[in-house]
Amino acid sequence: MYRYLENRLAHHVREFLRRTYDVELPKIVIEQPPRVELGEYALPLAFELAKRLRKAPRKIAEEIVAGIGPVEGFEKLELAGAGYINARVNREALAEALASNTEPPAETQPGKVLVEHSSINPNKAAHIGHLRNAILGDTFVRLLKAAGREVDVQNYIDNTGVQVADVVVGFLHLEKKSRAEIEQLASQPRFDYYCWDLYARASQWYAEDKQNLEVRRQTLHAIEEGGNETAALADLISVAVLRRHLETMDRLDIEYDFLPRESEILHLHFWDAAFTKLKEAGVLVYENEGKNKGCWVMRRRNSTTEVTGTEEADKESIAEEDQKVIVRSNGTVGYVGKDIAYHMWKFGLLGRDFGYREFYRYPNQHDCWISTTDGVPDHPHFGDVAEIYNVIDTRQAEAQNAVIEALRALGHNEAADRYTHFSYEMVALTPRCAAEMGYQLSDEDKTRSYIEVSGRKGFGVKADDLIDTLIASAKKEVDGRHPQLSDAERTTIATQIAVGALRYFMLKFTKQSVIAFDFKEALSFEGETGPYAQYAVVRATNIFRKGGIDPDDFSLAGIDFAHYLSGQDRNEIWELWLAASKTSYIIDQSIATTEPAYLAKHAFQLAQLFNSFYHSYPILSEADESRKRFLLATVAVVRRELTRVLSVMGIKVPAAM
């Protein structure tokens, strides 16, 4: 409701400016006052208009307040300070709308949105860094769906890359395994763990003798070429690891719709189609000399940078620095080239499509499809989307920019504008967390703020190990608090607490923050954590349970909201209602900024306000029946909205804490 009122206020202000000053302001900035007693909205637009209208900001604000007239849903607009306008809502009307849960839907953009996330190399177990990607991506999917958008969720599988080649090398050249032996290992429950160790050993093997890198090169070439035993082994290994990845992510309620694989991009000649278009448009040029001789390169948009006064040799060097090699001199296409082709398919610009087959069925019967060279005739339609969000870490920024530049160079500016690199920073471990996971730390490590992980060195926290450890820690707490429950019930509660703790921890930091994960901090029932927010909902539910009331059947009709919410002496409880009204507003804000941390902050603030309310008002012992119903209505609304927020974050509310 808060969002709806903000939009209505902006519309009235825009219309007033148009008819009074003949001024068009497509964007009306609306802020939130620092204290609720000042109002619910603050408009600083008088300062923006002062120079244009040649009037003092306060004078402009006075004219707007005096001339705008009544705005439905608002009590009044007030002049504040040197030119601010504060707007006060009709508290009764907002509360009634919130209680009835009848907020008008927001206008949504047409077309399907594609969110690509996770994209874990299928060569070993998923680790803690992959969890940040997957949780960010899955939460953004949930945000879009909450806003009414149609979303496809894709997980790109690089099954022909060097990481898979390294594991194949490990099996064939370090362990001398036969195909039958590899198949037997691949059928084991945690084959991805076996590959984790083997991948690290292969990396060490290369370091021991650089000539061993030739084995990697030959193996990689065979995998990319396809149609041979090495490629078949790579497919066997990558598919087995991929299934494990899906099982791991399903533990966190993370699902995918489609798994496009790099092997099909190669074998279905996606790159060939893209290569032809790029050459015909002059986006790619063949280098006949210099360090990139024999390569096809994409000249970057900044290659025309002014270099006046620079020596000719330096100019040539700068020009080469501004190029991106797409096809190497040996004829192999690089990562960026394949990514350009893939994104052209996403937008329906390639003229080719994958084959599809069902690959994985989730417990809820949702099917995940995978790319093939042929596939089945009846399948969902993927690709040809209106918008793309690619969740990938900040280290891939240059490659992501190259894809966008290629789209623009091909004349697809609208597609480029609708392609967003959803970037984020890495995840590390606190020294305490690393020690708890069994890693030996040096004295220097113990003094660091965080410990970086490395898959090639085998140092890191496997995703399943992390989840298992969190569940075990939560189970100890639940066992002590609720011994009367069955073991299965306590395990379910512990799992929901652990998943909530993990997801919240990964979401509460802004994307560009390096996360140092810590078990104790994540699982705490106090402070800005998932369990703290979950506990607020459980506490709200317990109020109804103790009162013998079904919270889902509690009627919110006929309550005198004006009596209990109006007046400065009711600001504390009004602040709770106002916060509860902002869920849709925060969802929109999180989408517009691609920043789920706003949603996590909202959950924490709503839980904080509710806990303060809980300690301030003896609800069930309230003698005045009318006031008691109002207090219960407050609990019901906050419970509903906080549950909704947590659901968008992928967090379930346990039956007990």
C-alpha positions as CSV (number, residue, x, y, z in Angstrom):
1,M,0.0,0.0,0.0
2,Y,2.9,2.3,0.7
3,R,4.1,2.0,-2.9
4,Y,0.6,2.7,-4.2
5,L,0.2,5.9,-2.2
6,E,3.7,7.0,-3.2
7,N,2.8,6.6,-6.9
8,R,-0.5,8.5,-6.4
9,L,1.3,11.4,-4.7
10,A,3.9,11.5,-7.5
11,H,1.2,11.6,-10.1
12,H,-0.6,14.5,-8.4
13,V,2.6,16.5,-8.0
14,R,3.6,15.9,-11.6
15,E,0.1,17.1,-12.8
16,F,0.3,20.2,-10.6
17,L,3.7,21.2,-11.9
18,R,2.5,20.7,-15.5
19,R,-0.6,22.9,-15.2
20,T,0.9,25.5,-12.9
21,Y,4.5,26.0,-14.1
22,D,4.4,24.2,-17.5
23,V,7.2,22.0,-16.1
24,E,7.7,18.3,-16.9
25,L,9.4,16.2,-14.3
26,P,9.3,12.6,-15.4
27,K,10.9,11.5,-12.1
28,I,9.5,12.9,-8.8
29,V,11.9,12.2,-6.0
30,I,10.1,11.1,-2.9
31,E,12.0,10.4,0.3
32,Q,11.1,9.0,3.7
33,P,11.3,11.5,6.7
34,P,13.8,10.5,9.4
35,R,10.9,10.2,12.0
36,V,7.4,9.1,11.5
37,E,6.0,12.1,13.4
38,L,7.1,14.3,10.5
39,G,4.9,12.3,8.1
40,E,5.2,9.3,5.8
41,Y,6.8,11.0,2.7
42,A,9.1,13.9,2.0
43,L,9.5,15.7,-1.3
44,P,12.6,17.8,-2.0
45,L,11.6,18.8,-5.5
46,A,11.4,22.6,-4.6
47,F,15.2,22.6,-4.4
48,E,15.4,21.0,-7.9
49,L,13.0,23.6,-9.3
50,A,14.4,26.7,-7.7
51,K,16.9,27.5,-10.5
52,R,14.4,26.8,-13.3
53,L,11.6,28.8,-11.8
54,R,13.9,31.5,-10.3
55,K,12.2,31.3,-6.9
56,A,13.3,30.4,-3.5
57,P,12.7,26.7,-2.7
58,R,10.5,27.6,0.3
59,K,8.3,29.8,-1.9
60,I,7.8,27.0,-4.4
61,A,7.0,24.6,-1.7
62,E,4.4,27.0,-0.2
63,E,2.8,27.3,-3.7
64,I,2.6,23.5,-4.1
65,V,1.2,22.9,-0.7
66,A,-1.4,25.7,-1.1
67,G,-2.4,24.8,-4.7
68,I,-2.2,21.0,-5.1
69,G,-5.6,20.3,-3.5
70,P,-6.8,17.1,-1.9
71,V,-5.0,13.8,-2.7
72,E,-6.9,10.7,-2.0
73,G,-5.4,8.7,0.9
74,F,-3.6,11.7,2.4
75,E,-4.6,14.0,5.2
76,K,-2.4,16.9,4.2
77,L,0.8,18.2,2.8
78,E,3.0,20.5,5.1
79,L,5.8,22.9,4.5
80,A,9.0,21.9,6.3
81,G,12.4,23.6,6.7
82,A,13.8,25.6,3.8
83,G,11.7,24.0,1.1
84,Y,10.8,20.4,2.0
85,I,7.2,19.2,1.7
86,N,6.1,16.5,4.1
87,A,3.0,14.4,3.3
88,R,0.9,12.8,5.9
89,V,-1.3,9.8,4.9
90,N,-4.7,9.0,6.2
91,R,-3.7,6.4,8.7
92,E,-7.1,4.8,9.0
93,A,-7.4,4.3,5.2
94,L,-3.9,2.8,4.9
95,A,-4.5,0.5,7.9
96,E,-7.8,-0.8,6.5
97,A,-6.3,-1.5,3.1
98,L,-3.4,-3.3,4.7
99,A,-5.7,-5.3,7.0
100,S,-7.8,-6.4,4.0
101,N,-4.7,-7.1,1.9
102,T,-6.2,-5.3,-1.1
103,E,-3.2,-3.4,-2.5
104,P,-3.8,-2.6,-6.2
105,P,-1.3,-4.5,-8.4
106,A,1.6,-2.5,-9.8
107,E,2.0,-2.2,-13.6
108,T,4.4,-4.8,-14.8
109,Q,6.6,-4.8,-17.9
110,P,5.5,-7.2,-20.7
111,G,7.6,-10.1,-21.8
112,K,9.5,-12.9,-20.1
113,V,12.5,-12.3,-17.9
114,L,15.5,-14.7,-17.9
115,V,17.6,-15.0,-14.8
116,E,20.7,-17.1,-15.2
117,H,22.5,-18.0,-12.0
118,S,24.7,-20.6,-10.3
119,S,26.6,-21.7,-13.5
120,I,28.9,-24.0,-11.5
121,N,31.6,-25.8,-13.4
122,P,30.5,-29.5,-13.4
123,N,33.8,-30.8,-12.3
124,K,33.5,-31.0,-8.5
125,A,31.3,-30.3,-5.5
126,A,29.7,-26.9,-5.2
127,H,31.3,-24.6,-2.6
128,I,30.3,-21.7,-0.4
129,G,31.0,-19.1,-3.1
130,H,28.6,-20.9,-5.5
131,L,25.9,-20.6,-2.7
132,R,26.1,-16.8,-2.7
133,N,25.5,-16.8,-6.5
134,A,22.6,-19.3,-6.3
135,I,21.0,-17.6,-3.3
136,L,21.2,-14.2,-4.9
137,G,19.9,-15.5,-8.2
138,D,17.1,-17.5,-6.6
139,T,16.0,-14.6,-4.4
140,F,15.9,-12.3,-7.4
141,V,13.8,-14.8,-9.3
142,R,11.4,-14.8,-6.3
143,L,11.4,-10.9,-6.3
144,L,10.4,-10.8,-9.9
145,K,7.7,-13.4,-9.5
146,A,6.4,-11.5,-6.4
147,A,6.2,-8.4,-8.7
148,G,4.1,-10.4,-11.2
149,R,6.8,-11.1,-13.8
150,E,7.1,-14.3,-15.8
151,V,10.5,-15.7,-15.2
152,D,12.7,-18.4,-16.8
153,V,15.5,-19.7,-14.5
154,Q,18.6,-21.0,-16.3
155,N,21.9,-22.5,-15.1
156,Y,24.6,-22.4,-17.8
157,I,26.7,-25.6,-17.8
158,D,30.3,-25.3,-19.1
159,N,30.8,-29.0,-19.7
160,T,33.5,-28.6,-22.3
161,G,35.8,-26.2,-20.4
162,V,39.3,-26.7,-18.9
163,Q,37.9,-27.5,-15.4
164,V,36.1,-30.6,-16.7
165,A,39.2,-31.5,-18.8
166,D,41.3,-31.4,-15.6
167,V,39.2,-34.0,-13.9
168,V,39.3,-36.2,-17.0
169,V,43.0,-35.9,-16.9
170,G,43.0,-36.9,-13.3
171,F,41.0,-40.0,-13.9
172,L,42.9,-41.1,-17.0
173,H,46.5,-40.0,-16.3
174,L,46.8,-39.9,-12.5
175,E,44.5,-42.7,-11.5
176,K,44.6,-44.7,-14.7
177,K,40.8,-45.5,-14.4
178,S,38.9,-47.3,-17.0
179,R,35.5,-46.1,-18.2
180,A,33.8,-48.9,-16.2
181,E,35.6,-47.8,-13.0
182,I,34.6,-44.2,-13.6
183,E,31.0,-45.2,-14.2
184,Q,31.0,-47.1,-10.9
185,L,32.4,-44.1,-9.0
186,A,29.9,-41.7,-10.7
187,S,27.1,-43.8,-9.3
188,Q,28.2,-43.1,-5.7
189,P,26.2,-40.6,-3.6
190,R,28.9,-38.0,-3.4
191,F,30.9,-38.4,-6.6
192,D,31.3,-34.6,-6.6
193,Y,33.5,-34.9,-3.4
194,Y,35.7,-37.5,-5.1
195,C,36.2,-35.1,-8.1
196,W,36.9,-32.2,-5.6
197,D,40.1,-33.9,-4.4
198,L,41.0,-35.2,-7.8
199,Y,40.8,-31.7,-9.4
200,A,43.2,-30.4,-6.7
201,R,45.6,-33.3,-7.4
202,A,45.5,-32.6,-11.2
203,S,46.3,-28.9,-10.5
204,Q,49.3,-30.0,-8.4
205,W,50.4,-32.4,-11.2
206,Y,50.5,-29.5,-13.6
207,A,52.6,-27.4,-11.2
208,E,55.1,-30.2,-10.7
209,D,55.9,-30.4,-14.4
210,K,54.7,-27.8,-16.9
211,Q,55.0,-30.4,-19.7
212,N,51.9,-32.0,-18.2
213,L,49.9,-29.0,-19.4
214,E,50.2,-30.5,-22.9
215,V,48.0,-33.4,-21.7
216,R,45.4,-30.9,-20.6
217,R,45.5,-29.1,-24.0
218,Q,45.0,-32.4,-25.9
219,T,42.2,-33.5,-23.5
220,L,40.5,-30.1,-23.8
221,H,40.7,-30.3,-27.7
222,A,39.2,-33.8,-27.7
223,I,36.3,-32.7,-25.5
224,E,35.5,-29.7,-27.6
225,E,35.7,-31.7,-30.8
226,G,33.3,-34.4,-29.5
227,G,32.5,-37.8,-30.9
228,N,35.3,-39.6,-29.1
229,E,36.0,-41.6,-26.0
230,T,37.5,-38.6,-24.1
231,A,34.4,-36.5,-24.8
232,A,32.1,-39.3,-23.7
233,L,34.0,-39.6,-20.4
234,A,33.7,-35.8,-19.9
235,D,30.0,-36.0,-20.5
236,L,29.6,-38.9,-18.1
237,I,31.6,-37.1,-15.4
238,S,29.9,-33.7,-15.9
239,V,26.4,-35.1,-15.9
240,A,27.0,-37.0,-12.7
241,V,28.4,-33.9,-11.0
242,L,25.6,-31.8,-12.3
243,R,23.0,-34.0,-10.7
244,R,24.7,-33.6,-7.4
245,H,24.7,-29.8,-7.9
246,L,20.9,-29.9,-8.4
247,E,20.5,-32.1,-5.3
248,T,22.6,-29.7,-3.3
249,M,20.7,-26.6,-4.4
250,D,17.3,-28.3,-3.9
251,R,18.2,-28.5,-0.2
252,L,18.0,-24.7,-0.2
253,D,14.7,-24.7,-2.3
254,I,16.6,-23.5,-5.4
255,E,15.3,-24.8,-8.7
256,Y,16.0,-24.3,-12.4
257,D,13.9,-24.5,-15.5
258,F,16.6,-25.1,-18.1
259,L,20.3,-26.2,-18.2
260,P,21.9,-25.0,-21.5
261,R,25.2,-26.7,-22.0
262,E,28.3,-25.4,-23.8
263,S,28.6,-28.7,-25.7
264,E,25.4,-28.0,-27.6
265,I,26.5,-24.4,-28.3
266,L,29.5,-25.9,-30.0
267,H,27.9,-28.9,-31.7
268,L,24.7,-27.1,-32.8
269,H,26.9,-24.5,-34.4
270,F,25.5,-21.6,-32.4
271,W,29.0,-20.0,-32.6
272,D,29.2,-20.4,-36.4
273,A,25.9,-18.6,-36.8
274,A,27.0,-15.8,-34.5
275,F,30.5,-15.6,-36.1
276,T,28.9,-15.1,-39.5
277,K,26.7,-12.2,-38.2
278,L,29.6,-10.6,-36.4
279,K,31.9,-10.7,-39.4
280,E,29.2,-9.4,-41.8
281,A,28.5,-6.5,-39.5
282,G,32.2,-5.7,-39.1
283,V,32.2,-6.3,-35.4
284,L,35.0,-8.8,-35.7
285,V,38.2,-8.1,-37.7
286,Y,41.1,-10.4,-38.6
287,E,44.5,-9.4,-37.4
288,N,47.3,-9.8,-39.9
289,E,50.1,-8.5,-37.7
290,G,51.0,-7.6,-34.1
291,K,50.6,-9.7,-31.0
292,N,47.1,-10.8,-32.1
293,K,48.2,-11.9,-35.5
294,G,45.9,-14.7,-36.8
295,C,43.1,-13.9,-34.4
296,W,39.7,-12.6,-34.9
297,V,39.2,-9.6,-32.5
298,M,36.4,-7.3,-31.5
299,R,37.5,-3.7,-31.4
300,R,36.2,-2.2,-28.2
301,R,34.1,0.9,-28.2
302,N,36.9,2.8,-26.3
303,S,39.4,2.0,-29.1
304,T,38.9,5.5,-30.5
305,T,40.2,7.0,-27.2
306,E,42.1,10.2,-27.9
307,V,45.8,9.5,-28.0
308,T,47.0,12.8,-29.5
309,G,50.7,13.4,-28.7
310,T,51.5,9.7,-28.2
311,E,54.2,8.1,-30.3
312,E,53.0,5.9,-33.1
313,A,54.3,2.7,-31.4
314,D,52.4,3.6,-28.3
315,K,49.2,4.2,-30.3
316,E,49.5,0.8,-31.8
317,S,50.0,-0.7,-28.3
318,I,46.9,1.2,-27.0
319,A,44.8,0.0,-30.0
320,E,45.8,-3.6,-29.3
321,E,45.0,-3.2,-25.6
322,D,41.5,-2.1,-26.6
323,Q,40.8,-5.3,-28.6
324,K,39.2,-8.4,-27.3
325,V,40.4,-11.7,-28.9
326,I,37.3,-13.7,-29.7
327,V,38.8,-16.4,-31.9
328,R,42.4,-17.5,-31.2
329,S,45.0,-18.0,-33.9
330,N,44.6,-21.8,-33.5
331,G,40.9,-21.4,-34.5
332,T,39.4,-22.1,-31.1
333,V,36.7,-19.7,-29.9
334,G,37.2,-18.1,-26.5
335,Y,34.7,-17.9,-23.6
336,V,33.4,-14.5,-24.7
337,G,32.7,-15.6,-28.2
338,K,30.5,-18.5,-27.0
339,D,28.8,-16.2,-24.5
340,I,27.9,-13.7,-27.3
341,A,26.3,-16.6,-29.3
342,Y,24.5,-17.8,-26.2
343,H,23.1,-14.3,-25.4
344,M,22.0,-13.8,-29.0
345,W,20.0,-17.0,-28.6
346,K,18.5,-15.7,-25.3
347,F,17.1,-12.7,-27.0
348,G,15.9,-14.7,-30.0
349,L,18.5,-13.1,-32.4
350,L,20.4,-16.1,-33.5
351,G,18.0,-18.0,-35.7
352,R,18.9,-21.4,-34.0
353,D,17.6,-23.4,-31.1
354,F,18.6,-26.2,-28.7
355,G,17.2,-29.6,-28.6
356,Y,15.5,-30.3,-25.3
357,R,14.9,-33.3,-23.0
358,E,13.8,-33.7,-19.4
359,F,16.7,-34.1,-17.0
360,Y,15.7,-33.7,-13.4
361,R,12.3,-33.8,-11.5
362,Y,12.1,-32.0,-8.2
363,P,10.1,-33.5,-5.3
364,N,7.4,-30.9,-6.1
365,Q,7.2,-32.5,-9.6
366,H,8.7,-29.4,-11.3
367,D,10.8,-30.6,-14.3
368,C,14.2,-29.2,-15.2
369,W,15.1,-29.5,-18.9
370,I,18.6,-29.8,-20.4
371,S,20.0,-29.0,-23.8
372,T,20.7,-31.8,-26.3
373,T,21.6,-32.0,-30.0
374,D,18.2,-33.5,-30.9
375,G,15.7,-33.8,-28.0
376,V,11.9,-34.4,-27.8
377,P,9.3,-32.5,-29.9
378,D,7.1,-31.4,-26.9
379,H,8.9,-29.1,-24.5
380,P,8.5,-25.6,-22.9
381,H,9.7,-22.6,-24.9
382,F,12.9,-21.2,-23.7
383,G,14.8,-18.2,-24.9
384,D,13.4,-15.2,-26.9
385,V,13.1,-13.2,-23.8
386,A,12.5,-9.5,-23.1
387,E,15.1,-9.0,-20.3
388,I,18.1,-10.8,-19.0
389,Y,19.8,-10.8,-15.6
390,N,23.1,-12.7,-15.5
391,V,24.2,-13.4,-11.9
392,I,28.0,-13.7,-12.1
393,D,30.8,-12.3,-9.9
394,T,32.6,-9.0,-10.4
395,R,35.6,-10.7,-11.9
396,Q,33.6,-11.3,-15.1
397,A,32.7,-7.6,-15.6
398,E,35.0,-7.2,-18.7
399,A,33.6,-10.3,-20.4
400,Q,30.0,-9.2,-19.6
401,N,30.7,-5.8,-21.1
402,A,32.1,-7.4,-24.2
403,V,28.8,-9.2,-24.7
404,I,26.8,-6.0,-24.3
405,E,29.2,-4.2,-26.7
406,A,28.8,-6.9,-29.3
407,L,25.0,-6.7,-29.1
408,R,25.2,-2.9,-29.7
409,A,27.7,-3.3,-32.5
410,L,25.2,-5.7,-34.2
411,G,22.5,-3.0,-33.9
412,H,20.6,-4.6,-31.1
413,N,20.6,-1.6,-28.7
414,E,17.3,-2.5,-27.1
415,A,18.6,-5.9,-26.2
416,A,21.8,-4.5,-24.8
417,D,19.8,-2.0,-22.7
418,R,17.8,-4.9,-21.2
419,Y,20.8,-7.0,-20.3
420,T,22.0,-6.6,-16.8
421,H,25.2,-8.0,-15.3
422,F,24.1,-8.8,-11.7
423,S,27.5,-8.7,-10.2
424,Y,28.6,-9.6,-6.7
425,E,31.8,-10.0,-4.6
426,M,33.4,-13.2,-3.3
427,V,32.7,-15.2,-0.2
428,A,35.5,-16.0,2.3
429,L,35.6,-17.6,5.7
430,T,36.4,-16.1,9.1
431,P,39.4,-17.7,10.7
432,R,37.1,-19.2,13.3
433,C,34.8,-20.7,10.6
434,A,37.8,-22.2,8.7
435,A,39.1,-23.8,11.9
436,E,35.6,-25.2,12.7
437,M,35.6,-26.8,9.2
438,G,38.9,-28.6,10.0
439,Y,41.4,-26.5,8.2
440,Q,44.9,-25.9,9.8
441,L,45.6,-22.2,10.1
442,S,48.9,-20.5,10.4
443,D,49.5,-17.9,13.1
444,E,49.2,-15.3,10.3
445,D,45.9,-16.8,9.1
446,K,44.4,-16.4,12.6
447,T,45.0,-12.7,12.6
448,R,43.3,-12.1,9.2
449,S,39.7,-10.7,8.9
450,Y,38.9,-13.5,6.4
451,I,40.5,-16.5,4.7
452,E,40.1,-16.8,0.9
453,V,39.1,-20.2,-0.6
454,S,40.7,-21.9,-3.6
455,G,39.1,-24.8,-5.5
456,R,42.3,-25.6,-7.4
457,K,44.2,-25.9,-4.0
458,G,41.3,-27.9,-2.5
459,F,40.9,-25.3,0.2
460,G,37.3,-24.3,0.6
461,V,34.0,-25.3,2.2
462,K,31.8,-27.6,0.2
463,A,28.2,-26.5,0.1
464,D,26.8,-29.7,1.5
465,D,29.3,-29.7,4.3
466,L,28.3,-26.2,5.2
467,I,24.6,-27.1,5.1
468,D,25.2,-30.2,7.2
469,T,27.2,-28.3,9.8
470,L,24.5,-25.6,10.1
471,I,21.8,-28.2,10.5
472,A,23.7,-30.1,13.1
473,S,24.4,-26.9,15.1
474,A,20.7,-25.9,14.9
475,K,19.6,-29.4,15.9
476,K,21.5,-29.2,19.2
477,E,19.6,-26.0,20.1
478,V,16.3,-27.4,19.0
479,D,16.8,-30.7,20.8
480,G,17.5,-28.8,24.1
481,R,14.4,-26.5,23.7
482,H,11.9,-29.0,22.4
483,P,12.6,-32.5,23.7
484,Q,8.9,-33.3,23.6
485,L,8.9,-33.2,19.8
486,S,9.8,-36.3,17.7
487,D,13.3,-36.5,16.2
488,A,11.8,-36.0,12.7
489,E,10.0,-32.9,13.8
490,R,13.1,-31.5,15.5
491,T,15.2,-32.3,12.3
492,T,12.7,-30.5,10.1
493,I,12.8,-27.4,12.4
494,A,16.6,-27.5,12.5
495,T,16.8,-27.7,8.7
496,Q,14.5,-24.7,8.3
497,I,16.5,-22.7,10.8
498,A,19.8,-23.6,9.2
499,V,18.6,-22.8,5.6
500,G,17.1,-19.6,6.9
501,A,20.3,-18.7,8.6
502,L,22.4,-19.4,5.5
503,R,20.1,-17.6,3.0
504,Y,19.7,-14.6,5.2
505,F,23.5,-14.3,5.9
506,M,24.2,-14.4,2.1
507,L,21.5,-11.8,1.4
508,K,22.0,-9.2,4.2
509,F,25.3,-7.9,2.8
510,T,25.2,-5.7,-0.3
511,K,26.3,-7.4,-3.4
512,Q,29.6,-5.5,-3.6
513,S,30.6,-6.5,-0.1
514,V,33.1,-9.4,0.5
515,I,31.4,-11.8,2.9
516,A,33.4,-13.5,5.6
517,F,31.1,-16.4,6.6
518,D,30.8,-17.3,10.3
519,F,28.6,-20.1,11.8
520,K,28.0,-18.5,15.1
521,E,27.0,-15.1,13.6
522,A,24.7,-16.7,11.0
523,L,22.9,-19.0,13.5
524,S,22.4,-16.4,16.3
525,F,18.9,-15.8,17.5
526,E,19.8,-12.2,18.2
527,G,20.8,-9.4,15.8
528,E,20.4,-9.3,12.0
529,T,20.0,-13.0,11.3
530,G,17.5,-15.3,9.7
531,P,16.6,-17.1,13.0
532,Y,15.9,-13.7,14.5
533,A,13.3,-12.9,11.8
534,Q,11.9,-16.4,11.9
535,Y,11.5,-16.2,15.7
536,A,9.4,-13.0,15.3
537,V,6.9,-14.9,13.2
538,V,6.9,-17.9,15.5
539,R,6.3,-15.5,18.5
540,A,3.4,-13.9,16.6
541,T,1.9,-17.4,15.9
542,N,2.3,-18.4,19.5
543,I,0.2,-15.4,20.6
544,F,-2.7,-16.7,18.7
545,R,-2.1,-20.3,19.8
546,K,-2.0,-19.3,23.5
547,G,-5.2,-17.4,22.9
548,G,-6.9,-20.4,21.3
549,I,-7.3,-18.4,18.0
550,D,-6.6,-19.6,14.5
551,P,-4.4,-16.7,13.0
552,D,-5.5,-17.5,9.5
553,D,-9.2,-17.2,10.4
554,F,-8.9,-14.1,12.6
555,S,-11.2,-11.4,11.2
556,L,-9.7,-7.9,10.7
557,A,-13.0,-6.3,9.9
558,G,-14.7,-3.7,12.0
559,I,-11.7,-2.5,13.9
560,D,-11.6,1.2,14.8
561,F,-8.2,1.9,13.3
562,A,-8.6,5.7,13.5
563,H,-9.0,5.5,17.2
564,Y,-5.9,3.4,17.9
565,L,-3.6,4.8,15.2
566,S,-4.3,8.6,15.1
567,G,-2.4,11.1,17.1
568,Q,1.2,11.7,18.0
569,D,0.9,9.5,21.0
570,R,0.3,6.5,18.7
571,N,3.4,7.0,16.6
572,E,5.2,3.9,18.0
573,I,2.5,1.5,17.0
574,W,1.8,3.3,13.8
575,E,5.5,2.9,12.8
576,L,5.0,-0.9,12.9
577,W,1.9,-0.7,10.7
578,L,3.7,1.6,8.3
579,A,6.7,-0.7,8.1
580,A,4.3,-3.6,7.4
581,S,2.8,-1.7,4.5
582,K,6.1,-1.3,2.7
583,T,6.6,-4.9,1.5
584,S,5.7,-4.2,-2.2
585,Y,7.6,-1.0,-2.1
586,I,10.8,-2.8,-0.9
587,I,10.3,-5.5,-3.5
588,D,10.2,-2.9,-6.2
589,Q,13.2,-1.2,-4.8
590,S,15.2,-4.5,-4.6
591,I,14.4,-5.2,-8.3
592,A,15.2,-1.7,-9.5
593,T,18.6,-1.7,-7.8
594,T,19.2,-5.5,-8.2
595,E,20.0,-5.4,-4.5
596,P,18.2,-8.1,-2.4
597,A,19.9,-6.7,0.7
598,Y,17.1,-4.2,0.9
599,L,14.6,-7.0,1.4
600,A,16.8,-8.6,4.2
601,K,17.1,-5.2,5.9
602,H,13.3,-4.8,5.7
603,A,12.8,-8.2,7.3
604,F,15.1,-7.4,10.2
605,Q,13.5,-4.0,10.8
606,L,10.0,-5.4,10.8
607,A,11.1,-8.1,13.2
608,Q,12.7,-5.5,15.4
609,L,9.6,-3.3,15.5
610,F,7.4,-6.3,16.2
611,N,9.6,-7.6,19.1
612,S,9.5,-4.1,20.6
613,F,5.7,-4.1,20.3
614,Y,5.5,-7.5,21.8
615,H,7.4,-6.4,24.9
616,S,5.4,-3.2,25.2
617,Y,1.9,-4.4,24.9
618,P,0.4,-7.3,27.0
619,I,-1.9,-8.5,24.2
620,L,-3.7,-11.5,25.6
621,S,-4.2,-10.0,29.0
622,E,-5.7,-6.8,27.6
623,A,-9.1,-6.2,29.4
624,D,-10.6,-3.9,26.8
625,E,-11.9,-6.3,24.1
626,S,-11.9,-3.7,21.4
627,R,-8.3,-2.7,22.1
628,K,-7.4,-6.4,22.3
629,R,-8.8,-7.1,18.8
630,F,-6.8,-4.1,17.5
631,L,-3.6,-5.5,19.1
632,L,-4.3,-9.0,17.6
633,A,-4.9,-7.4,14.2
634,T,-1.5,-5.7,14.5
635,V,0.0,-9.1,15.2
636,A,-1.9,-10.8,12.3
637,V,-0.8,-8.2,9.8
638,V,2.9,-8.2,10.8
639,R,2.9,-12.0,10.9
640,R,1.5,-12.1,7.3
641,E,3.8,-9.5,5.9
642,L,7.0,-10.9,7.6
643,T,6.1,-14.4,6.4
644,R,5.7,-13.0,2.9
645,V,9.0,-11.2,3.0
646,L,10.8,-14.3,4.3
647,S,9.1,-16.4,1.6
648,V,10.5,-14.1,-1.1
649,M,13.9,-14.6,0.5
650,G,13.4,-18.4,0.2
651,I,13.1,-18.8,4.0
652,K,10.4,-20.9,5.7
653,V,9.0,-20.3,9.1
654,P,9.5,-23.3,11.5
655,A,6.7,-24.6,13.7
656,A,8.8,-23.8,16.8
657,M,12.1,-22.2,17.6
